[in-house]
Each structure stands twice: as structure tokens, then as C-alpha cells.
Amino acid sequence: MKLIRNLAAAAAVVSTVAFTLVSAPAWAATTTIHRDNAAGAAYSGKVRATLIAPVQVSTSLGTGTCNTGNIDGTVQSNGTGLNVSVFSFSNVPGPACPNSAGGSSTVSAVSLPWNGGNVTYGPVSGGRDGTLTISNVRVSAVTTGWFGTITCTYRGSGAGDSIVMDGFNSDNPNRPLPSIAQAQARATNYSLVKTGGSFLCPGSATFSATFQILGETTANSGVYNQKLHVTS
């Protein structure tokens, strides 16, 4: 009988511990966007991602390259509500962007604004400080080359039709362009999925680009000169 009582008591302890582990809330990382540096005030408002290296969109038909452009949007200081209102790329001289098929490519945003994106703090040793997700991405590409002129439409391949980029703080030595002391974001061969267009359109494309990211020192000024920094 004593053995049975001891076994019952042990089972009760194990059950209590198991219940505690299951019912305890999982730890979740937080995100805060600051002005200037990790000690700066929280920042909510308009943001602009400006190309600092050419953007390339590649398919089986060739690669189109643009050397200027920006993505404009707004974000909350906790990284939520990244809503994109401008997605524009061109070439100087241009405005059409040359491609490797001997022609040109023009990429236009479809169905702006693209709402529901986020900035998420999640450092990787020797790499990024977090991610920047643009949701509901839809683009139309008009491409000329040896095949004539075709129009294709694509969407982001991530959850919620998103594009996910690696994010880097201005003091991260592993940021894509160390000579530029600003927050940066980089997409490398991120997949886009065909949603419509000519039968000649490839079923997928890849998107590569590097940006610097700034906010506004004075809200709604249209002047993007505020350094940003992301922490937990």
C-alpha cells in the first residue's frame, strides 16, 4: 500500500509540472523602432526605402535591372502596420530599365496600398538584425526583347503574398553596404509567382535589391532624414 501511495504522489507531482509547462505562455520577442539609435525615442510614421544597389528582376527570359527607385510606406513603432503606398523603380538614363534579352522592362505596382506588413527584430549572429516583410505584393511587368513585348503579373511568394527582406541596423558591420551608415534592407533572389499575363510569361521570377531605410525627422514633411534603429 505504501508503494501505491508513493507512486500516486509522484504521478501527481509529474502532472502538476506538466500542466504548468503546458499552460505557461510562450516567450515572444518584441520589436521597437527607435530614432537614431537603440536609446532613441520610439518612432512611428512614414518610412522610405531607397535603392542603394540596382534592383534585378530575373526570369528564364532574362534579367531586368533598374538603378533608381524607392518604396514608401508607414509603420508603427512596434513594427506592425507596415503599409506600402509607393513602389517605383526606373533607370537613369531611362525611364525604362534595360534587360539581358536586348530590350527593356518596366515594373509597376498593382493594387496599392499593400497593407499588413511588418518589421520584426530577430538578430542572427554574424548577419541580420531582423526582417522587413511587405505583404500583398502585386506587380505588373512589361518586357520587350527577342520574343517581342509581353505583359506579366506576379505576386510575392511568402505568406500573405509577401516579400521578406533581411534588415540591418546602421551599426551592424554585416550590413550590405558598410560605407552607408543607415539602416538597410536586402532581398536576395526572393521568389515571385506568376498570376497572369501572356502564355510566354515564365511561371516564376526572382527579386533582388538593397535599400537604405529612413524616416522623417518632422512628421509629414516629405523629407526622409531620420536615422532608424530596431531593437527588442
PESULCOR-V916827 format. One line per field, one symbol per residue. ss: DSSP state (~ for helix, > for strand, _ for the rest). phi: phi as a letter, one per 40 degrees, with the letter a starting at -180 (. if undefined). psi: psi as a letter, one per 40 degrees, with the letter a starting at -180 (. if undefined). A space follows every 10 residues. Layout:
ss: ???
phi: ???
psi: ???
This chain:
ss: _~~~~~~~~~ ~~~~~~~~~~ ~~~_______ _>>>>_____ _>__>>>>>> >>>>>>>>>_ _>>>>>_>>> >>>>>_____ _>>>>>>>>> ______>>>_ ___>>>>>>_ ___>>>>>>> >________> >>>>___>>> >>>>>__>>> >>>>>>_>__ _>>>>>>>__ __________ __>>>>>>>> >>>>>>>___ ___>>>>>>> >>>>>>____ ___>>>_>>> >_
phi: .ccccccccc cccdcccccc cccccccbcb bbcbcgaccc ccbbicbbbb dbadcbbbbc cibcbbbaia bbabacccgc gcbcbbabba bbcaccccbc cgbabbbbcb gccbbgcabb cacbdgacci bbbbcgcbbb bbbbiccgbb bbbbbcccdg fbbbbcbbcc bccccdbdcb cbdbbabbfc cbbcbihdcc cccaabbbab bbbbbbcbdg cgbcbccbab bc
psi: dddddddddd dddddddddd ddehiihhii hhhihcadei iihiaiihhh heiihhhhae eahhhieiii hiaiiieeei fhhhdhghia ihiaeihiie eeaihhhiih fiihieaihh hgihhebiea ihhhifhhih hhhiadeahi hiiiiieahf fihhihihie eheeidgdeh fiiiihhhfh hihheiaiee hieiiihhih iihiahdhhf dehgehiihh a.
